[in-house]
Amino acid sequence: MNKMEYRHIDENLYHEKLENGLTVFLLPRPEMSKTYAIFSTNYGSIDRTFVPIGKDEKITVPDGIAHFLEHKLFEKKDRDVFADFSKQGASANAYTSFTKTAYLFSATANIEENVKTLLDFVQDPYFSESSVEKEKGIIGQEIKMYDDQPDWQSFMGTLKSLFKETPVNIDIAGTVESIAEITKDDLYTCYHTFYHPENMTFFIAGNFNPEQMLTLIKENQVSKEFVKLDEIKRDYPTEPAEVAKEENKLIMPVSIAKCTVGIKESIEELSPEEFIQKDLLQDLILTFYFSKSGQFYEELYKENMIDSSFYFETNLEKNFGYSILGGNTDNPDQFVAKLKHLLLSTTSMEITEAEFERMKKKKIGQLLRSMNSLENIASKYIHYHTVGVDFFELIPTIQGLTVEDANKFLKEWIKPERLGVCKIVAE
């Protein structure tokens, strides 16, 4: 077991890659009453086309299958796994994103039993034709529910305007039509390809003894057999630099229009060094201009173009990235024109050294506060680990950024052909 010491944040993280390929991270926090564990696979909704383990030819599976698989793993032949966690005093959950599927629990007691339950249920799939058919109805209702949610449709509508080929423009849950095509065999194919320990990470943080915990995990894994996995061959389409369409207009029964402007941040795989610099700078700059203390936020607010619904978010993954800004508006056309004008104006702006130092200090403060949350640490550590970045080294990385880095990024950041719009308006 390797021990990594991070003196700048007073953390000790233990790490080991097991013989079966599973990567394990252990973060002891003896002062905490709670323990949080997450078992994650590097497999999400965009992994539609791939070569199944043990095969030579690539296949394309129905949209929404990663999310469908997440649901089905909790259901066993004789029970529902949620009940197992509940009996052991744990709160369990799971989620599927564009790039990951994760299973998790938090508890204050019976930690070892809950760890075993988490490892065992994820690594013991059971799918029957009847249960798969039943699940289609349940997920179909979930999809229809999201179809009626303006916030979600605004988010997906923006991604559809930005991305033409990358499957991030497809709803994580798929469609009612796509999930109707999913079979038991499809689920097993995806499971055996992507749920191999070599493609998975286990992270646990909280009140436990790291040596005892690692021994428990090793003993649990040794008792299971997995075929050798050399490499997962995924196939992603080539994405053009420009947006798929400048505007995506949706008609929904809303009392006030919703409007977003998206930035197509990235379309290609980035090295760890490129990734972390871009990830940090796009977040720093968006926050600088559009947080409540930002110059652009103040301008929009003074002109009565935004209210408390205004938000921005940015997300960077290994082979795609986007930022979204928007909210409710009485005048969608005027709002879009103003927001685009502000974004495009950044190419002629320059951040001062004093401003950039304040930006960095603010970001470091946010990071330090977020490290009080075991859930945040575990999920963020896994996210960055997947792209080859150490989450606990983010603070020194931020400190190493220069104002020259920021201004170079600013000059190249926004281009008209990489801005997409989504408008949700009433009939």
N, C-alpha and C positions, 0 to 999 in steps of 0.2 A: 504494500500500500504506500502510495506516494503522498507526502504531506507538503502542501503548498502554503507558504506563509505570506500574508499580505499585511505588512506592518502599517501601511498608510491608512488602512481601514480596520485594523486590529481583528483580522479574520484568519482562521486556519481551515483550509479545505483539504479533505482527503480524497484521493482519486485512484482508481484502479480499473484497468481493462481486463475483464475475466477471460478465461480460456475460450469460452463460446462466443466472444466478441462483444458482450455487453459492457458498455461504459458506465461506471458507477461513481457518483460524487456524493460525499458525505460532509455535511456542514453541521458540526455539533454546536448547539446553542444551549448550554446547560441552564442558563438563567431563564429560559422560556418554559412555560408550562405546556405549550402546544408543540406538536410535531407535524410536519407537512411533507408528504412524499408525492412525487410525480414520475410516472413511467411513460416515456414519450417515444414515439417512432417518427422517423424522418420521412413521413408520408402524409400527403394532404390531397386536397381536391384537384390540384393541378396535375397530379401524377396519373394521367389518364392513359397514356401510351407508354408501354414498357415491354421488356422481354421477361416473361415469367421465369422464376427460378427453375432450373433444370430443362429449359426450352431454348430454342435457337431463334424463333421468329417472334417479332413484336406483335402485340395485340393492343386494341383500344377498348377499354371497358366503359360501361354507361356512366354518364355524369352523376355525381352524388354518391358513388359507391364507397368512398372513404368514410363519409359521414354515416352511411347506412351500416357499414361494418362496425363503427364505433358503438352504435346502438345495440347491435346484435351480440357483441361480446359480453354484455352484462347478463344476457339471458342464457341459462344453461338448461340441460334436459330436465332437471328436477327442481330448479329454483331460480330466483332472481338474485344476483350478486349484491344489489343494494341492501337486501335484507341481511346478508352476512355482515356487511360493514356496520349496519345499524345495531345488530346484536352485540357487536364489539365496541360500541360507543364511538364510531367514526362517522364523519360526514364525507361521502364520496361523490365524485362527479367526473365528467369527461368533456372534452371539446375537440372539434375538428376545425382546422384553419386551412388556408390555401396550401400550406407546406408541411403541417404537422398534425398528428393525432396524439392526444395525451389523456392519461387516466390518472386520477389523483385522489388522495384522501387527506383529511386533517383529523387529529385526535389528541387527547390528553392522556389516554390510557390504552393498554393492550397494543402497544406500538408494534411489537414483533409479530403478533398474530395478524394485525392489519397489513403489515408489509408482506407477509406470506400470502394473504388473500389477494392483494394487489398483483403480485407477481404471478400467482397461480391462475387467476381468472383471465388475465390478459394472454397468458401463454397456453390456454386450454380452450380453443375455439369449439363451439358446437353450433352448427347450423342445420336446420331441417327445412324441407320444402314448405311445410305448413307454416312454420314460424316466420320464414322469409316472406311468404304471401301476406301473413297477418301484419308484419312490420310495414309493408308497402302502404297499407291504409293509414297507419299511425303517422308515418313520415309524410305521406301525401297531405294529411291535415295540417301538419306543421308547415309545409311549403305554402299551402293556401293561406295560412295565417300571416306568413311573412309577405305574401303578395299584397296584403291589405295594409301593410305598415309603411307609411310614407318615408320614414327615416331610413329604413332598410332599402326601399326601392330607390331612394335618392343616392345612397351609397353605391348600390350595384349599377344604377343608371350612369353614374359618373365613371365607374370602371369600364362599362361597355362603351362609353364615348372615348376612353383613353386607349384601350387595348383591342387590337383587331384579331390577333391570332393566339396570344397567350391565354390559357384557360382561366386566368384570374377574372376574366369577364363572364364566367359562368358561375351561377349561384353554388355555394358550397354544398347545399343539400340537393342540387340537381333540380329536375323538373318532375312533375307527376308522370310525364311520359317516359323520362329516362329511367326513373327508379322502377317503373313497371317492367323494364327489360332485365333487371338484376336477377341472377339465379344463385342458387346455393353454391354451384361450382365456381361462379365468378368470385364470390366472397372468399372461398378457400384459396383460389389462385392469388388474389390480392393479399390475403393474410400471409400465406407461406412465402411470398416474395418480399413483402415490406415489413413483416413483424418478426424478422429474424433478429436475434440479439445483436448481430453486427451492425444493424441499422437503428438500434435503439439506445436510449439513455435513461438511467435511473438516477434521480436526484432526491436526496432526503435531507431535510434541515430541521433542527429542533433539539429536544431534550433526549439524547440517547448516547450510548458509548460507541464510538466509531469502530473500534476493533471488534466488539461483539456484533455490531450490526453488519459489518462486512462479512464476518464468519457466517452469519445467518443467511445472507444473500448468496454467498458462494455455495453453501450446502444446498440451498434451494435450487440453484442453477445446475449443479453437478448431477442432480437427480433427473434431469431432463435431457433429451437428445434432439439435436438439430443438425440438418444436413449442412455441409460446408457452403458458405456463401463467399464468392470472390468479389463480385461487384454487381450492383443493381444497374441495369442498363435502361435508363429513362430516355424518352424522346420528347423534346419540347420543340414546338414550331418556331420558326424565325419571325421575330416581331419587327415591323417597320419602326423607324424613329418617330414618325408623325402619328398623330392621334387617329383612331378609327373613324371618328366623325366629330366635327366641331361642336355639335349640339345634339343632345338627346332629350326630347320633350315627351313627358308622360302626363296623361290625363288621369287624375284621381280625385275623389271627393274630399278635398282639403279646404279649410276655411281661409287659409292664407297660403300663398305660393311658397314653395321651397326651392332654393336655388344653390347650386354648388359649382365651383370651378376646380377642375382637377389638373394636376401637373404630372406629366409622364416623366418620372424621375430617372428610370433606368430600364433597359431592355436586354441587357447582356449580363453574363456571369462576371462577377467582380472578384478580384483577389481579396484575401482578408484585409490587407492594408488599404486597398481602394475602398472596400466596403465600409470599414469603420470610419474613415475620414468623411466619406460622403454621408453616411448615416448621421454622424454627429453634426456636420455643417448644415445639412438641410433642416435639421431640427433646431439648431441654434438660430439660424437666420429666420425661419418661420416664426419662432417665438419672439425674436427681436422686433419684428415688424407687426405681428398680428396678435400678440398677447395684449391684455388690457392696458398695459403700460406702453404699448408699442405705437409708433408714429402712424402706421396705416390704420390700426384699430381706432385711434382717436379721430382720424380724418373721416372714417366711415361713420363713426358714432355721431360726430358733430353734424354730418349731413343727413342724419336720421335714416341711414340706409341699413342699419343693423340693430338688433335688440339682443336680449339675453340668450337667444337661440344660436347666435353666431359661434362657430367652432372651427378649429383646424386640426388636422391630424396628418402624420407622415409615417410611412411604412416602407422599409427597404428589406428585401429578401435577396438571396444569393443571385437570382437571375431576373428580377423585376423589382420595380419600386414606383410608388406614387405618393402624392400629397393631395389632400382635399380641403377646401375652404368653403364655408357657406353657412346658410341658415334660412330663416323665414324672411320674406320680403314682400312689400306691397307692389314693388315695381321690378320684376325680374330682369327686364332688358337693361334698365338703368344700373341695377346692381351688378350684372355681369360686365357691362362696359367699364364701370368704375374699378371693379376688382381686377380685371385684365389690365387696365391701364396702370394700376399700382404695381402689379407683379412685373409687367414689362419695364417699368421705370427703374427697377433695381439694377439693370445692366449699366446704368450711368451713375449709380450711387457708389459711395465708398464708406466703409465702416472705419471709424478711428480706432487707434490702439486702446484708448481708454474705454470706449464702448465695448470692444471685443473682450477686454479683461472682465468687465462687468457681466457680459454674456456667459463667459466661462464659469465665473464664480456662481452665478445663478444656477447653471446646469449642474455643477458639482453639488450645490446645496440640495437640489431636487433629488439627485442620485443618492446622497447620504440619507435623506429622509426615507426614500423608497426602500432602503436596506433594512428598515425596521420591520418590513413585511416579509415573512418567510415565503409566502406565495409569490410575491414579486421577484425575490431573489431566484427562486427555483426556476420559474418560467423564463425569466430574462437570461439566466445563465445558460439554460438549454438552447434558447434561441440563438445566442451569440456563439455558443460552442459549435452549433451546426454549421456555421459559416467560417469557423476557424479563428474566432475571436474570444479572448478571455474577458468576461464581463467584469471581473474584479480588477482588471487593469484599465478600465475606462477612464478613471480619474486621472492617472498619469498621462493617458493619451490625450485627454482634453487639455491638460496643462501644457502639453507639447505642441498644440495647435497655435499657429501664428496668425496675426492679422493679415499677413500676405496670403496665407492659405484661404482665409475667409473672403478676401476681395477677389482673388482669382476665381473662386467658386461662384461668387456673386455675378461676375462678368459673364459667365457661361451658363448660369443656372436656368434662366427663363428664355424660351424661344416660342414665338406665336404658334408654330406648328405642333407644339407639345402641350397645348392647353385645350382641354375639353370641358364641356358644360353639360350639366343636367338640370332641367327645369321640371318641377312638378306643379301643375296648375289645375284648377278646377275647370269643369266643362264650360 
